[in-house]
Amino acid sequence: MPAREMQVIGHRGASGLAPENTLAAFRLAADLGAQAIETDLQMTRDGRLVVMHDERLQRTTNGRGLLAAKTFDELRRLDAGSWFPKGVLRKGGDASRFAGERI
């Protein structure tokens, strides 16, 4: 039986080092050598798909309520990066660098 290569997959991007399911997390995962990313999709009130895991906005954005109750334009105005905890960043990191990341 041939040996299988190990595949590196970024869970919600590089979610331990950048806000999950954001372009920053996806770019960082690629920069770190991820061959694929695992992500989540949700549908907005106006039928658009967005990348987000939670049904509620509170944990990963400055918004409140159910994602499905918001339009795409309403969601695009939210900050999906400022919440990211400083303690998870690499030494010398600054969580404010993710401020303004969008859903």
Buried (B, 14 or more C-beta within 10 A) or exposed (E): EEEEEEEEEBBBBBBBBBBBBBBBBBEBBBEEEBEEBEBEEBEBBEEEEBBBBBEBBEEBBBBEEEBEEBEBEBBBEBBBBBBBEEEEBEEEBEBEEBBEBBB
